[in-house]
Amino acid sequence: MPTTGFSLYDSFHIGWLAFGILAIWFVAHQYRLATDEARKKIRIALAWALICAEMIRDSYIFFLETWSIRSLPLDLCGMALVVILIYAYTQNKTVGELLYSIFLPGAFAALLFPNWTHREMFSFMNNYSFTYHILIVAFIIMLIASKELRPQPKNLWKSALFLLILTPIMYMFNKHYETNFWFLSTPSAGSPIVPLEHIFGNPGYIFGLVLLLFIVWLVLYLPFALRKKS
């Protein structure tokens, strides 16, 4: 087994991304063909799979590594499992909007610019991190592919309000406990946030993050806005 980590977009990273595309396609395809009752079972199964995975991760860190407050699942993708669980049982439209507008971009960004490159290839934490984020993307994409979730640009204010409330809280939490949840203290190495820090400084790059999010929302919602007009 290799004893070193990996680099962004090396063969190991590309291999995981290719596997993720196939896994996401398979889950979305099966969900689209499933009956309403079967879809409910799939949603619930995936939601609990994420929770079980998080519990296993926490146990692994607690018993085999060094647990600290930085190990709490307070990053966006850590919070996603709670939001996914709520949607799995309720199919609440507002929750679905949050999944699409906030947690889908977050999980995609984690897969494209993973901050666990220092982890040994094929180690538990490496396999867990890729698998966990792929499951988040698969869950949300299957809702879109089946047209169960139909994002509405007019509802983006709810996502903006969600971030407006939680971002200052997470920023102050980071400052108090010297953590970096939501990358509000320092950018993830190799990610597009790094150039933003060079341009706007720190913490000024958070303003750049807002601009970047607006661009992401434009890309995510433009197809639905155009389809509604046609």
TAMO-V975423 format. One line per field, one symbol per residue. phi: phi as a letter, one per 20 degrees, with the letter a starting at -180 (. if undefined). psi: psi as a letter, one per 40 degrees, with the letter a starting at -180 (. if undefined). Layout:
BEGIN
phi->???
psi->???
END
This chain:
BEGIN
phi->.gdcecdgmeffffffffffffffffffffffeffgfffgffgfffffffffffffgfffffedcdfbffefedfgfffgfffffffgedlfffffffgfedffgfffffffcfedfffffmfgfffffffgfffffffffffffemfdcgcgfeffffffgfffefffffffgffdldbfmledbffgneffgffffedmcegffffffffffffffffdgffffffff
psi->hieiaiihfaddddddddddddddddddddddeiiddddddddddddddddddddddddddddeahhideeigeidddddddddddddddfhddddddddddddddddddddghefeeiiheiddddddddddddddddddddddeedhgihdeedddddddddddddddddddddefafiefediihheiedddddddeahededddddddddddddddedddddddd.
END
